[in-house]
Amino acid sequence: MKRNHQTYFLASLGCAKNTVDSESMALLLNSAGYRPVEDPHKADVMIVNTCGFIHDARQESIEVLQDLSKSKKRGQILLAAGCLPQRDAELITQAVPKIDGLLSTRRWMQIVQFIETIRSQPSSHALYDIPPDNMPSLEPGGVLRSAIQGGSAYLKIADGCRRGCAYCSIPLIKGPVSSRKMEDILADARVLEQAGVQELILIAQDTTDYGSDLGLKDGLSQLLEQMVREVPSIPWIRLMYTFPGYITDRLIDLMASSRQILPYLDLPLQHAHPDVLKSMHRPSDMEWVRGTLAKMRSKIPALALRTTFIVGYPTETDERFSALLDFTREIRFDHLGAFTYSFEPGTRGAPLGDPVSEEIKQERLQQLMQIQEEIALENNRAFVGREMQVLIDGAGDGISIGRTYRDAPEVDGLVILAGETEVGSLVNARITQAMPHDFTAEIIP
């Protein structure tokens, strides 16, 4: 039944994968007759799509819920959706006593029915929809699994994860891998092509594991081969969240030969010392990493490399940290994100404790990022004077902000251009100045 008079406010926290789930929930609510509002005080239903990955993210989610709870009026419904209900429902109910419902990240597609159930069954206690840990996410067809931002769109190809990384709570939250049907992904890609999207960003907990649960071998390559045929007018297709050891020769050759698949690789390595990686339950063959990256740079000369490292892991000694610094200097990544270790109860690494002091973690983080800033600046200076395509993400106050193929949205650098240009357009520009993360450029008429 449609409720045209019903309104909702939806706050989305956390990563791009969460943003896609929020957009999908909004589509379902809109189809059911609900209307979005920007002011939570004017909403009949207030929804927070939470993040539960690490302590700081959980704290932010609780604070947002508490703020909404304080101003909650009679008849309003307050829901916690997303990762935190699956990770720690009790934390929410204790911290936010006015909460009406907790909807797991694996059950986002039940948002409309969940709201209707709460309305039809008033209770002094919160209603739960939280599946068992071993139950995968449902991925129904017919719902666009994308989030459009300007000329770019995140497209989710799978959810869940079967890796056993010791520091990570994602398998506890998301459950085992659940790949979407290829035809559903391609249907979404066609919709995005018709919408004029210029950049398609494929995301999952592990994109290189796409299709493993469907019986596909090298499923990501199969998907990409189909995609470039299905959406030939989308000029940029970007890969995020790949996994060491699963970059196949087929994928490398496809990236090298396709004009659409960007020469950009996001390969979160997490560390570079084999003993630390083993204790993380991560792939520890660093010779494979070196060989694969060398092969890729040989076949894809324009390749931009991004990685992520964790510093201060319980088994990281001074010597092992020095090995991480040496590896960073050796490989010379174009982009590097680094984080201090966050102790997570319930993970495989929890028995190791958290022996590295916060002071040492911060010192190591600063050392690593100082080295990376020097490398990134040297890498960027090589592009001064070159002509490059720039995708415009924003414009105003006499300038435009965009990105080259070397930069993923939200995590990498920007290009600052004089003059205001249409958001979502691809323009040719000449790089005029390089900074450690960003460029300035002038549009070529």
ZIMO-V491100 format. One record per residue. N is the residue number from 1. RES is the residue in one letter. PHI is phi in degrees with one decimal (* if undefined). OMEGA is omega in radians with two decimals (999 if undefined). D_LAST is the distance of its C-alpha to the last C-alpha in Angstrom with 1 decimal. Layout:
n=[N N]
res=[RES RES]
phi=[PHI PHI]
omega=[OMEGA OMEGA]
d_last=[D_LAST D_LAST]
This chain:
n=[1 2 3 4 5 6 7 8 9 10 11 12 13 14 15 16 17 18 19 20 21 22 23 24 25 26 27 28 29 30 31 32 33 34 35 36 37 38 39 40 41 42 43 44 45 46 47 48 49 50 51 52 53 54 55 56 57 58 59 60 61 62 63 64 65 66 67 68 69 70 71 72 73 74 75 76 77 78 79 80 81 82 83 84 85 86 87 88 89 90 91 92 93 94 95 96 97 98 99 100 101 102 103 104 105 106 107 108 109 110 111 112 113 114 115 116 117 118 119 120 121 122 123 124 125 126 127 128 129 130 131 132 133 134 135 136 137 138 139 140 141 142 143 144 145 146 147 148 149 150 151 152 153 154 155 156 157 158 159 160 161 162 163 164 165 166 167 168 169 170 171 172 173 174 175 176 177 178 179 180 181 182 183 184 185 186 187 188 189 190 191 192 193 194 195 196 197 198 199 200 201 202 203 204 205 206 207 208 209 210 211 212 213 214 215 216 217 218 219 220 221 222 223 224 225 226 227 228 229 230 231 232 233 234 235 236 237 238 239 240 241 242 243 244 245 246 247 248 249 250 251 252 253 254 255 256 257 258 259 260 261 262 263 264 265 266 267 268 269 270 271 272 273 274 275 276 277 278 279 280 281 282 283 284 285 286 287 288 289 290 291 292 293 294 295 296 297 298 299 300 301 302 303 304 305 306 307 308 309 310 311 312 313 314 315 316 317 318 319 320 321 322 323 324 325 326 327 328 329 330 331 332 333 334 335 336 337 338 339 340 341 342 343 344 345 346 347 348 349 350 351 352 353 354 355 356 357 358 359 360 361 362 363 364 365 366 367 368 369 370 371 372 373 374 375 376 377 378 379 380 381 382 383 384 385 386 387 388 389 390 391 392 393 394 395 396 397 398 399 400 401 402 403 404 405 406 407 408 409 410 411 412 413 414 415 416 417 418 419 420 421 422 423 424 425 426 427 428 429 430 431 432 433 434 435 436 437 438 439 440 441 442 443 444 445]
res=[M K R N H Q T Y F L A S L G C A K N T V D S E S M A L L L N S A G Y R P V E D P H K A D V M I V N T C G F I H D A R Q E S I E V L Q D L S K S K K R G Q I L L A A G C L P Q R D A E L I T Q A V P K I D G L L S T R R W M Q I V Q F I E T I R S Q P S S H A L Y D I P P D N M P S L E P G G V L R S A I Q G G S A Y L K I A D G C R R G C A Y C S I P L I K G P V S S R K M E D I L A D A R V L E Q A G V Q E L I L I A Q D T T D Y G S D L G L K D G L S Q L L E Q M V R E V P S I P W I R L M Y T F P G Y I T D R L I D L M A S S R Q I L P Y L D L P L Q H A H P D V L K S M H R P S D M E W V R G T L A K M R S K I P A L A L R T T F I V G Y P T E T D E R F S A L L D F T R E I R F D H L G A F T Y S F E P G T R G A P L G D P V S E E I K Q E R L Q Q L M Q I Q E E I A L E N N R A F V G R E M Q V L I D G A G D G I S I G R T Y R D A P E V D G L V I L A G E T E V G S L V N A R I T Q A M P H D F T A E I I P]
phi=[* -82.6 -121.3 -64.9 -87.0 -85.9 -122.9 -140.3 -117.2 -128.4 -102.9 -113.0 -113.8 90.6 -84.6 -63.6 -64.4 -67.3 -60.7 -62.0 -61.0 -63.6 -64.4 -67.7 -62.9 -62.1 -61.2 -64.8 -64.7 -62.1 -64.5 -87.0 97.4 -78.8 -123.4 -75.0 -132.4 -88.5 -99.9 -60.7 -66.9 -99.3 -97.6 -76.8 -128.2 -111.3 -122.6 -117.3 -84.9 -83.6 -114.1 -128.9 -68.1 -131.5 -56.0 -61.7 -67.1 -63.3 -63.5 -61.6 -61.2 -62.3 -63.9 -63.9 -63.0 -64.8 -60.5 -68.7 -64.3 -62.3 -102.6 -64.6 -101.6 -58.3 92.1 -75.0 -110.0 -116.5 -119.2 -105.3 -113.5 91.2 -75.5 -65.6 -56.9 -71.2 -76.8 -158.7 -63.2 -63.5 -57.6 -67.8 -65.6 -74.6 -84.1 -129.9 -63.6 -87.6 -66.0 -100.0 -160.7 -126.6 -115.4 -61.7 -58.9 -83.4 -130.1 -56.9 -69.9 -96.4 -57.5 -66.6 -61.9 -64.3 -61.8 -63.5 -65.3 -62.6 -66.3 -84.8 -130.4 -56.5 -150.4 -82.4 -113.4 -68.3 -89.7 -110.8 -134.8 -131.9 -76.6 -61.1 -58.7 -88.0 -93.0 -73.4 -67.0 -83.5 -126.5 -70.4 -80.0 86.8 -118.7 -62.2 -103.6 -146.1 -133.0 -92.3 -134.2 64.4 -90.6 -112.3 -145.3 -78.5 -126.3 -81.9 -107.5 -163.4 -135.5 76.5 -156.2 -107.2 -75.9 -116.6 -56.4 -66.8 -89.6 -106.4 -98.1 -59.0 -61.1 -67.4 -87.1 -91.4 81.9 -67.0 -59.3 -136.1 -81.1 -76.5 -63.2 -59.2 -65.0 -70.4 -62.8 -65.5 -63.1 -62.5 -60.7 -66.6 -61.0 -68.7 -62.4 -64.7 -79.5 87.5 -63.1 -99.0 -135.4 -109.9 -112.3 -82.1 -132.9 -170.4 -63.6 -151.6 -66.1 -73.9 -97.0 -56.1 86.5 -61.4 -81.3 -99.2 82.9 -88.6 -101.0 53.9 -61.5 -62.8 -64.4 -60.9 -62.2 -65.0 -59.3 -70.3 -65.0 -65.2 -78.8 -76.6 -127.5 -66.8 -92.9 -86.0 -74.3 -120.7 -123.4 -116.0 -103.5 -125.7 59.3 -87.0 -127.1 -57.0 92.7 -117.7 -87.9 -85.6 -61.5 -61.7 -67.5 -61.0 -63.3 -66.1 -62.8 -70.6 -97.4 -88.6 -75.3 -90.0 -75.5 -65.2 -77.1 -144.0 -132.1 -101.8 -125.7 -67.3 -89.9 75.8 -166.8 -128.6 -95.4 -55.9 -68.7 -66.8 -62.3 -62.2 -70.1 -80.4 60.4 -114.0 -55.4 -118.2 -84.2 -71.0 -69.5 -61.7 -60.5 -61.2 -66.4 -67.5 -66.6 -65.1 -62.3 -64.8 -66.8 -71.4 -83.5 -128.3 -58.4 -86.4 -58.4 -106.1 -111.0 -124.3 -142.1 -135.0 -126.4 -108.2 -109.6 84.0 -62.2 -52.5 -96.7 -86.7 -88.0 -58.3 -64.3 -70.5 -67.5 -61.1 -64.4 -65.3 -63.6 -62.3 -64.4 -61.7 -65.8 -68.9 -81.5 59.3 -63.6 -74.5 -137.2 -143.5 -103.0 -134.7 -139.8 -79.0 -62.1 -113.6 -65.9 -125.1 -59.2 91.8 -83.6 -66.3 -88.4 -58.2 -61.3 -74.0 73.8 -141.3 -75.2 -80.9 -65.7 -62.3 -62.7 -67.5 -56.6 -67.1 -61.9 -66.2 -60.1 -64.9 -60.5 -62.3 -71.7 -65.7 -62.4 -65.0 -62.0 -65.1 -64.8 -62.2 -64.5 -62.2 -61.0 -68.1 -61.4 -67.1 -96.8 -63.4 91.8 -85.6 -92.2 -142.6 -77.9 -127.8 -91.5 -81.4 -99.0 -164.1 -152.2 162.3 55.7 82.7 -133.0 -124.6 -120.8 -148.8 -143.1 -89.6 -60.6 -77.7 -128.7 -80.2 -65.4 77.1 -113.6 -111.7 -89.3 -127.9 -119.0 -104.8 -123.5 -72.9 93.7 -98.7 -124.3 -59.8 -64.3 93.3 -92.6 -100.7 -122.3 -89.2 -141.6 -108.3 -70.1 -110.2 -152.4 -114.6 -122.6 -56.7 -120.5 -121.6 -127.1 -110.5 -154.0 -121.0 -70.3 -89.9 -60.9]
omega=[-3.14 3.11 -3.03 -3.13 -3.08 3.13 3.11 3.01 -3.09 3.06 -3.11 -3.13 3.04 -2.92 3.12 3.11 3.06 3.13 3.10 3.12 3.11 3.13 3.13 3.08 3.13 3.10 3.13 3.12 3.13 -3.14 3.14 3.08 3.08 -3.10 -3.13 3.04 -3.12 -3.13 -3.11 3.14 -3.12 -3.07 2.99 3.14 3.08 -3.06 3.01 3.06 -2.90 2.96 -3.14 -2.96 -3.13 -3.02 -3.08 3.12 3.10 -3.14 3.10 3.14 3.13 -3.11 3.11 3.11 -3.14 3.11 3.12 -3.14 -3.10 -3.09 -3.10 -3.12 3.10 3.13 3.07 3.07 3.09 -3.10 2.93 3.11 2.99 -2.91 -3.04 3.07 3.11 -3.07 -3.03 -3.13 -3.10 3.10 -3.12 -3.07 3.10 -3.07 -3.07 -3.05 -3.14 -3.12 -3.11 -3.09 3.09 -3.07 -3.09 3.03 3.14 -3.09 -3.14 -3.07 3.13 -2.99 -3.10 3.13 -3.13 3.11 -3.13 3.10 3.11 -3.14 -3.06 -3.12 -3.13 -3.09 3.07 3.13 3.14 3.07 -3.09 2.85 -3.03 -3.08 3.07 -3.06 -3.06 -3.12 -3.11 3.02 3.00 3.10 -3.10 3.06 3.04 3.10 3.14 -3.10 -3.04 3.02 -3.11 3.07 -3.07 3.13 -3.09 3.07 2.95 3.11 -3.11 -3.12 3.12 3.05 3.14 -3.07 3.11 3.09 -3.11 -3.11 -2.94 -3.06 -2.85 3.12 -3.06 3.11 3.09 -3.07 -3.00 -3.10 -3.12 -3.09 3.09 -3.10 3.04 3.06 -3.09 -3.12 3.10 3.11 -3.12 3.08 3.08 -3.14 3.12 3.08 -3.13 3.07 3.12 3.12 3.10 3.14 -3.13 -3.09 3.10 -3.08 -3.10 -3.10 3.05 3.01 3.11 -3.06 -3.11 3.09 -3.12 3.03 -3.12 3.13 3.11 -3.13 -3.14 3.03 -3.07 -3.04 -3.13 3.11 3.10 3.14 -3.11 3.12 3.08 -3.02 -3.11 3.07 -3.05 -3.07 -3.05 -3.08 3.00 -2.99 -3.07 2.97 -3.03 3.12 3.07 2.98 3.05 -3.00 -3.14 3.13 -3.09 3.01 -3.02 3.06 3.11 3.12 3.13 -3.14 3.12 3.09 -3.11 -3.02 -3.06 3.08 -3.07 -3.10 -3.02 3.04 -3.06 3.14 3.02 -3.07 -3.13 -3.09 3.09 3.02 -3.13 3.10 -3.06 -3.10 3.08 3.14 3.10 3.13 3.04 -3.01 3.10 3.01 -3.01 -3.12 -3.09 3.06 3.03 -3.14 -3.12 -3.11 -3.13 3.14 3.08 3.11 -3.13 -3.14 3.10 -3.09 -3.10 -3.03 -3.11 -3.01 2.97 -3.05 3.04 3.03 3.10 3.10 2.99 3.06 3.11 3.06 -3.03 -3.12 -3.13 3.05 3.07 -3.12 -3.13 3.06 3.09 3.08 3.09 3.10 3.14 3.13 3.11 3.10 -3.09 -3.01 3.10 3.11 3.07 3.11 -3.14 3.02 -3.12 -3.10 3.01 -3.11 3.09 3.14 -3.10 3.10 3.09 3.11 -3.12 -3.13 -3.08 3.13 3.12 -3.10 -3.11 -2.96 -3.11 -3.07 3.11 3.13 3.13 3.09 -3.10 3.10 3.14 3.11 -3.14 3.10 -3.10 -3.07 3.06 3.09 -3.12 3.13 3.12 3.12 -3.10 3.12 3.11 3.12 -3.08 -3.12 3.14 -3.10 3.13 -3.11 -3.12 3.04 -3.11 3.00 3.12 3.07 -3.05 -3.14 -3.10 -3.14 3.11 3.13 3.04 3.11 3.00 3.11 -3.14 -3.12 2.96 3.10 -3.07 -3.00 3.02 -3.14 3.03 -3.04 -3.08 -3.01 -3.10 2.98 -3.14 -3.08 3.05 3.13 -3.12 -3.08 -3.07 3.09 -3.14 -3.14 3.02 -3.12 3.02 -3.10 3.08 -3.14 -3.10 -3.12 3.13 3.02 -3.10 -3.12 -2.94 3.05 2.76 -3.08 3.04 -3.14 3.12 -3.11 999]
d_last=[53.5 50.5 50.7 48.2 49.5 48.8 45.9 44.6 42.8 41.3 40.3 38.8 39.4 38.7 36.4 33.9 36.9 38.6 35.6 35.7 39.5 38.9 36.4 39.0 41.8 39.8 39.3 43.1 43.9 41.7 43.3 46.7 46.0 45.2 42.5 40.3 40.5 38.8 42.0 44.7 47.4 46.6 46.8 49.8 48.8 47.1 45.8 44.6 43.2 44.5 43.8 46.9 45.6 46.7 48.7 45.9 44.3 47.7 48.3 45.1 46.0 49.5 48.3 46.0 48.9 51.3 49.1 48.9 52.7 53.6 52.2 53.3 55.2 58.0 56.9 53.5 52.9 51.4 50.3 49.3 47.4 45.7 46.8 49.1 51.7 52.1 52.2 54.6 55.7 58.5 56.2 54.6 57.8 59.4 56.5 55.6 58.9 57.4 55.3 56.0 54.6 53.2 51.0 50.2 46.8 48.4 49.2 46.1 46.5 49.8 48.3 49.3 52.8 53.2 52.6 55.0 57.6 57.5 57.9 60.8 62.5 62.5 63.7 64.1 62.6 59.1 58.6 57.3 55.4 55.1 55.9 57.8 55.9 56.3 54.8 51.1 48.4 48.5 45.3 45.9 43.8 42.1 40.4 36.7 36.6 33.1 31.3 27.8 25.6 22.2 20.6 23.3 27.0 30.0 32.4 35.9 37.7 41.0 43.0 45.8 46.5 49.4 48.7 51.3 49.4 52.0 49.9 48.2 49.5 47.0 49.6 52.1 49.6 47.8 50.6 50.3 47.2 46.6 43.9 42.4 43.1 40.4 40.2 39.7 36.8 35.2 35.9 34.0 31.0 30.9 31.1 28.1 26.1 27.0 25.9 22.3 22.7 20.1 22.4 26.2 28.2 31.7 34.4 38.1 40.6 40.4 37.9 39.6 42.8 41.5 44.2 47.0 49.1 48.4 49.8 46.4 46.0 42.6 41.5 38.0 37.2 38.8 36.8 33.5 34.4 35.1 32.1 29.5 31.3 31.6 28.1 25.8 22.8 22.7 20.4 21.9 25.6 26.9 30.5 32.3 35.9 37.2 40.6 41.9 43.9 42.2 39.1 40.3 39.5 38.5 35.9 34.6 34.3 32.6 30.0 29.5 29.3 27.3 23.5 23.9 26.2 24.3 25.7 26.9 30.6 32.4 35.9 38.1 40.8 42.6 44.4 44.9 48.7 50.7 53.5 51.4 49.6 53.0 54.2 51.0 51.9 48.5 47.9 49.0 48.4 45.9 46.2 44.7 41.8 41.3 41.7 39.4 36.5 37.0 37.0 33.8 32.0 33.3 32.3 29.0 27.6 24.5 27.0 26.7 30.1 31.4 35.0 37.4 40.6 43.7 45.5 49.1 50.4 54.2 54.7 52.0 54.0 52.7 52.8 50.9 48.2 47.9 47.4 44.4 42.9 43.5 41.9 38.8 38.5 39.1 36.6 33.8 32.3 28.6 29.8 33.4 35.0 38.6 41.3 44.9 47.5 48.7 52.3 52.5 56.0 56.8 54.4 55.9 55.1 57.0 60.2 58.6 58.3 55.8 57.3 54.3 54.2 51.2 51.1 50.8 48.2 46.0 46.6 45.6 42.5 41.4 42.2 40.2 37.1 37.2 37.2 34.4 32.2 32.7 31.9 28.8 27.5 28.2 26.5 23.4 23.2 22.8 19.3 18.0 15.5 14.9 11.9 13.0 12.6 13.3 15.4 15.3 18.9 19.0 17.5 19.3 20.3 16.8 15.6 14.9 17.0 16.6 18.0 17.5 20.0 22.3 23.0 25.1 25.1 27.8 29.1 26.4 23.6 20.4 16.9 16.3 12.8 12.5 11.9 13.3 11.9 14.2 16.9 17.4 14.0 12.6 9.1 8.0 8.6 10.4 13.9 15.2 18.6 21.2 24.1 27.0 25.4 21.9 18.6 16.2 12.5 9.2 6.2 3.8 0.0]
